[in-house]
Amino acid sequence: MTWNAYKCLKNNLILGRINKMRIIRHISFLRAVFKHSLTAFGGPQVHTSLMQYRFVEKRKDITNEELLEYNAFCQLLPGASSTQTIVLVAYKRGGVFLAFLTLLVWMLPATCIMMTAAIAYAHFDMQKGLKFLRYLQPMSIGFIVSATLLLYKKAINSRITQIIFLLASVIIIIGFKTPWTIPVVIILAGVATNFSKKRIPSDGAAPKTIKWSAIIIFAFLFLTAGFLSEESTRHNWKFQKAFNLFETNYRFGSFVFGGGDVLIPMMYEQYVTRPNSPRVLQNKRDVIKISSDAFLTGSGLVRAVPGPIFSISSYTGAMALKDKGVSWQMVGALIASVGVFLPSFLIVLFFFPIWQMLKRYAIFYRSLEGINAAVVGIMLGATIYLSKDISVNLMNASAIVWGLTLFTFLSSTYLIYKQKLATQWVVLLVILLGFIGNFFA
């Protein structure tokens, strides 16, 4: 062995020991993250309160002020805000290495559960056996309605936000079939509120020079994914659906403002509505297609699963490749999960070092005012659109099924919005209602 080879081997061994020590030093933190992932029901707001208890009061990994700052920062960004917040907690404690491990631990339980649910739904003749889950569909819409009502009180507080809210609702109802409707509405809403300088202070001093390499990398991944997806469809590549899955989910993770309640309507448009549009049918393009019944069942199930609502991507990824067998469903779940969570991870770590500069820009706060109003409008428009599809699915249903569907929708909205009941209990009650309803339907 030459001296250079010996030095190289020695350096690798030292590096390996260092990485091992780094992992051992953070095992207790990762164990806490895993426990958090198994108990974090109820969406981003509940996730934040649980982080306050576990990582601030109990473990003291960060201060209360830091957690509030991280949460506020993540609300300015597209992607999964609760995921980004816990990634920043890990980043503060152990840098990028621990942040990446934390992302994996946080998303693993939920994505595995949702992948398993998709496989069970698609195979083993489970479709008939899962009839008791039919009322998860109106329940999921009830959740969106309750979230819309809560956000309306916080986001719609001026004439301009009222106008944006109403226009966004109408545009979403009319243009729901167009994949760019939601991001365009969000961008225009952010621009609209920047014309007002009365409610928010002026811009002030310009920040220091910003390094744009992170944005360039992010844009490169976005454009590359789009190019490969289009080429694979046009030339009918063997693994076309894999490229399509990564591109659509990467796009979702890049444009979703407002969390899972906005992600679900975007996915519904992409996987359920768009494949049946006249343009796609006329061009005879082999696009990813999921039935409305299967999708809405998954959107209800994800509420019963602890962890990020973005884990529904694991379900849709597996359902998208259900015709290729169980092994390909697992691959689809992995591709979709990586695609939708990767932008959240990249965006938050790229932009956080310059957060202290960016947060002084009033333009971000004025844009956020319009974006929040548009998000509430999107949720209202999506609620109306999804309700229409459920009505179509119930065309041949009995009066009992109709009545239980309406009851589930109204009671779910009431229990979440008025009674503040934890979502997992609402899900369990709806599943129990499904069991009982099967005896009479």
Secondary structure, DSSP 8 states (H G I E B T S, - for coil): --HHHHHHHHHHHHHHHHHHHHHHHTHHHHHHHHHHHHH--S-HHHHHHHHIIIIIIIS-SS-HHHHHHHHHHHHTSSS-HHHHHHHHHHHHHHHHHHHHHHHHHHHHHHHHHHHHHHHHHHSTTHHHHTGGGTTHHHHHHHHHHHHHHHHHHHH--SHHHHHHHHHHHHHHHHHTTSTTHHHHHHHHHHHHGGG--SSS----S-------HHHHHHHHHHHHHHHHHHHHHHTT-TTHHHHHHHHHHHHHHHH--STHHHHHHHHHIIIIIGGGSHHHHHHT-------HHHHHHHHHHGGGSSS-GGGHHHHHHHHHTGGG-HHHHHHHHHHHHHHHHHHHHHHHHHHGGGHHHHTT-HHHHHHHHHHHHHHHHHHHHHHHHHHHHHHHHTTT--HHHHHHHHHHHHHHHHHHHTS---HHHHHHHHHHHHHHHHTT-
